[in-house]
Amino acid sequence: MTTFGVKQKELKNLTYQGVALWDSVGHMGLIAGLEETFNIMIETDDIIEFNSYKKGFEILKKYGIEL
């Protein structure tokens, strides 16, 4: 997935609003892309807490996704 157009080496420290494209609209695009890619439905609380690349991995584990 290349939602925010960042290089792989930049992902580790990526946070919400840390790049111009990860704003509220970009956030919902990211969530929609993850839901479609992994065929899951992310709960509202998890959408709100999904504020970094690292936190995203933690949240996806709750849905059985291990990357």
PyMOL commands that set and color helices and strands:
alter all, ss='L'
color gray80, all
select helices_A, chain A and resi 8-11+24-38+44-49+53-62
alter helices_A, ss='H'
color red, helices_A
deselect
rebuild
show_as cartoon
